[in-house]
């Protein structure tokens, strides 16, 4: 229906003084009253309730059905039966949505609407379906700050647009201001702290993402190349296994800098810690060099191999080839006969020798070694003559040469 409210009251003015005299105390109507009616109201203590102009149009929105009961021929003056509902008014916060992408190497900063609230009035059944008010702006290819006038759109909880033909608003448009910032790709750097228990080793670290894109004013971004996460965040003290955690890196961004993609805020970090294992190997004695050997002697090993035990990571121990293991013994001051000597291994930093390894050698006169026994010449085999499986210093060879010359 159209407007729903009282008709012009002046048409009742000829009858109103009499009705007031008979006991009527109140009237609801529209428009001015005559002088006689005003005087009669003052005399008989009556009141006139004047409807606000335009209110009938708003009230009509609350009418659900309208049925003529009698005096249909009177048109608007007929008796009607109206089914109505409450009219309500609710405020909604205006949220800003964007569509499109900013220009390359740029991103949106602060986006806000002014005013931030819109008041919606209308039938309760309609107003109650409103979930949110959204002002949508197009930011495609913008590269600098801008402001736009936008008409808010109402949506229900299912994301469907609400029909506003029965609604009224306190504002029609809002101004949306958009800040445009520069962007930059930076690395994320993690450090660790703390002391591991004996027998455990830090193997490495994996984390994702390793780089993130940040946004801010150029003056700040120009001084920034990475996000440094404090070592205290990854404290390995007493850790005996792999550590996995998510680290929120936004806490370590400079003031005025934020992530372009908030989904990158939580970085998944995996710190690998492995326990050392021990493994025994058969080391060829041919790989052992004799140090400080008197030129008059040579060294013979009484066994082809010697057992040594190493400590390290399981993966490294499994991949290790004992044939590549080398070492040395110190035979300074030793004379003819058998001797048990400590073995010093030449180990990569990945391994540690377990305990002390010893090797038994026979110190013999130079040139008298049994060719069937293992011998060493400063840790090297005589490749030119394999039958000379022995150890002799260069000084000894020099002496033999000088003797032959004499």
Order of alpha helices (4+ residues) and beta strands (2+ residues): alpha-beta-alpha-beta-alpha-beta-beta-beta-beta-beta-alpha-beta-beta-beta-beta-beta-beta-beta-alpha-beta-beta-beta-beta-beta-beta-beta-beta-alpha-beta-beta-beta-beta-beta-alpha
